[in-house]
Amino acid sequence: MLALAKNKAHELNLCNVEFKIADMSNLNYSDESFDSVVCVFGIFFMPDMESQIGELWRMVKPGGKLAITTWDQDFFEPAYSNWKTVLKSIRPDLYSAFNPWDRISQADSLRKLMQDGGTSNIEIDSEVGNQSLSSPEDWWTIALGSGLRWTIDQLDVGDINRVKEANLSWIEENNITAVGTSVIYAVAEKKYV
């Protein structure tokens, strides 16, 4: 992803952009370093989301913004519910009735996270979306390119094939032509003191 971003920046002749790989929980930037801090589909992977919001907020300059994006409660539905059912039957040790994004999959819960992380002047917005599936195979491509990839990588080849086949068969049998990709955005603006 960084290589793609670097190439795009080069093509657009953007010379004021720097790309780095870093641990979000240990960024070591000074206070008020950035005009904007953006975290897209990542905050829910942090064990202590409130503290991480506080850390990101610390790096925002007065007048700047912190933007957080998360999935809404219909994440990849209806295929995701079938995914969990199949996974539970094949590898119950990898199944979880709770996923990290579940905690902030509604506007009120995302607002509370932002408040608990110390931000202020919070605006919440949502965007309803769907990803069309031209074939059941598209679902597997989506799964491989999402947070579900970690689970897939824990499976052996036989289990991968069983999960994939069961998911794609269910999608075909139920004539599923799209999955939900609705998101919730939170933007906090740091006021001048």
Beta strands, then each sheet from edge to edge (+ up, - down):
strand 1: 34-40
strand 2: 60-71
strand 3: 122-127
strand 4: 130-132
strand 5: 178-180
strand 6: 183-189
sheet 1: 1+ 2+ 6- 3+
sheet 2: 4+ 5-
end
